[in-house]
Amino acid sequence: MTPVPSHYCKIQDKDEDFYQEFALVICGLDSIEARRWINATLIGMFDAENPDTMKPLIDGGTEGTQGHSS
């Protein structure tokens, strides 16, 4: 089994080329600002004429003492 690489930095430190490498993005973020940023970035990368640019976002994280996934 291939391990999933981890990245310990702000998601904003990665450029669009980094996110283009993936078929989907899974986040476990604890910041509304970061969630909004990744959502806006993935939407901004989408080109309706190229379906390969669609990157589904699976979000699961915490907000205070509550957790969620969507």
N, C-alpha and C positions, 0 to 999 in steps of 0.2 A: 504494500500500500504506500502511495506517495504522500508524504506529509504536506499539510496545507501551510504555506509560508505565512508568517506573521509580520506585520509592519508596525513599528512603534514610533509613530510620528503623527502630526496633524494630517488629516485627510486632505486638507487644502495645500499641503506641501507637494502633493503629487499632481502632475499635469494631465491633460486629457489623453495624451499618448499612453500613460500608465493604465487608465481606465478602459481604453480601447482594447487592451489585451484580453479582457474578460467577457464571457458570455452572459454573466449576471454578477451582481454585486450584493454581498451579504454584509450587513453592518450590525454592530452591537454598540451603538453610540450612547453617550450619556449627556449629550448637549443638543438642545433644539437647534442652535445655530449650525452645528455640524450636520445635523439631519437635513436641514433646509438647504445647506450648501451642496451636499452630495445629490439631493433630489434635483436641484436646479442645474447642476453640472451634467447629470445624465440626461435630463430633458434637453438641455442645450446641445448635446452631442447628437441627438436624434435627427436623422435625415429621412423624411418620408419616402424618398426615392430609393433609399438603400436600407432594407429591413435589417441588415446585419449591424446597423448602428444602434438598434434598440437594445438597451441594457436593463433588464428587469432588476428592481431593487427589492431585496428582502430585508426588512428592518426589524430589529428586535433590540430593545435597550431599556434603560431605566429613566424615570423622571421622578426625582425625589425618592419616595419609598415604594413607588408603583412601577411595575414592569409591563411590557406589552410586546406584541409581535404583529406584523402586518405584511 
